[in-house]
Amino acid sequence: MLVRETTVDQLAAARADGAPIVDVREPHEYVAGHVPGARLIPLGEVSARWREVPQGGPVYVICASGNRSRRAAETLTRLGHDARSVSGGTRAWKEAGHPVVTGPPHQS
């Protein structure tokens, strides 16, 4: 299955417009630094928690470098989402100078 990929700059623009972001790293990675507003759903939980991902538009999936996000985006796409994997992941996001926040996820 072909997964759409996006750059961190495209993610920054989409984020500014309120697009949903799903971080599929492990909790300790997320706490150490993540894209502001990203929802934590570790890769191993995506199949069980996919209903938590907003429908109706693109959803941006990010991990550390892009490998886990591609797998998660494949799963979400198969389940009917317009999922896009962020190339280079959180590492590329930080290297491009985009903001990160630390700490646990907000409970919704």
C-alpha positions as CSV (number, residue, x, y, z in Angstrom):
1,M,0.0,0.0,0.0
2,L,1.3,3.4,-1.0
3,V,1.5,5.8,1.9
4,R,1.6,9.5,1.3
5,E,4.6,11.2,2.8
6,T,4.9,14.8,3.8
7,T,7.8,17.1,4.9
8,V,8.2,18.7,8.2
9,D,7.6,22.1,6.6
10,Q,4.3,20.8,5.1
11,L,3.5,19.5,8.6
12,A,4.2,22.9,10.1
13,A,1.8,24.6,7.7
14,A,-0.9,21.9,8.3
15,R,-0.4,22.2,12.1
16,A,-0.9,26.0,11.9
17,D,-4.3,25.2,10.2
18,G,-5.2,22.8,13.0
19,A,-4.6,19.5,11.3
20,P,-4.4,16.5,13.7
21,I,-1.0,15.0,14.4
22,V,-0.5,11.5,15.8
23,D,2.9,10.6,17.4
24,V,3.4,6.8,17.3
25,R,6.6,6.7,19.4
26,E,6.8,5.1,22.8
27,P,5.7,7.2,25.8
28,H,9.3,7.9,27.0
29,E,10.2,9.3,23.6
30,Y,7.2,11.5,23.5
31,V,7.8,12.9,26.9
32,A,11.4,13.8,25.9
33,G,10.1,16.1,23.1
34,H,7.2,16.1,20.7
35,V,5.4,18.3,18.2
36,P,3.1,20.6,20.1
37,G,-0.5,19.3,20.0
38,A,0.5,15.8,18.9
39,R,-1.6,13.0,20.3
40,L,0.4,10.0,21.6
41,I,-0.8,6.6,20.2
42,P,2.2,4.2,20.2
43,L,2.6,2.1,17.1
44,G,1.7,-1.1,18.9
45,E,-1.7,0.5,19.9
46,V,-2.7,2.1,16.5
47,S,-4.8,-0.9,15.4
48,A,-6.8,-0.9,18.7
49,R,-7.1,2.9,19.0
50,W,-7.6,4.0,15.4
51,R,-11.1,5.4,16.3
52,E,-9.4,8.1,18.4
53,V,-7.9,9.6,15.2
54,P,-10.0,12.4,13.8
55,Q,-11.7,11.7,10.4
56,G,-12.6,14.2,7.7
57,G,-9.2,15.4,6.5
58,P,-5.6,14.6,6.5
59,V,-4.0,13.2,9.7
60,Y,-0.2,13.6,10.1
61,V,1.7,10.6,11.6
62,I,5.1,11.2,13.1
63,C,7.7,9.1,14.9
64,A,11.4,9.5,15.5
65,S,12.7,9.1,11.9
66,G,9.8,8.0,9.7
67,N,9.9,4.2,9.8
68,R,7.2,3.7,12.5
69,S,5.0,6.5,11.1
70,R,5.0,4.8,7.6
71,R,3.7,1.6,9.2
72,A,1.1,3.4,11.3
73,A,0.0,5.5,8.3
74,E,-0.5,2.3,6.3
75,T,-2.7,0.9,9.0
76,L,-4.7,4.1,9.3
77,T,-5.1,4.4,5.5
78,R,-6.3,0.8,5.4
79,L,-8.9,1.8,8.0
80,G,-10.2,4.7,6.0
81,H,-8.1,7.7,7.1
82,D,-6.2,10.1,4.9
83,A,-3.0,9.4,6.8
84,R,0.4,10.9,5.9
85,S,3.7,9.9,7.2
86,V,6.1,12.7,8.1
87,S,9.5,12.1,6.4
88,G,12.4,12.4,8.8
89,G,10.1,12.3,11.8
90,T,10.6,14.3,15.0
91,R,14.4,14.4,14.4
92,A,13.9,16.3,11.1
93,W,11.2,18.5,12.8
94,K,13.8,19.6,15.5
95,E,16.6,20.0,13.0
96,A,14.4,22.3,10.9
97,G,14.0,24.5,14.0
98,H,10.3,23.8,14.6
99,P,9.0,23.9,18.2
100,V,8.9,20.9,20.5
101,V,7.4,20.5,24.0
102,T,8.3,18.1,26.7
103,G,6.2,16.3,29.2
104,P,3.3,13.8,29.3
105,P,0.4,13.8,26.9
106,H,-2.7,15.8,27.9
107,Q,-5.6,13.6,28.9
108,S,-8.6,14.1,26.7
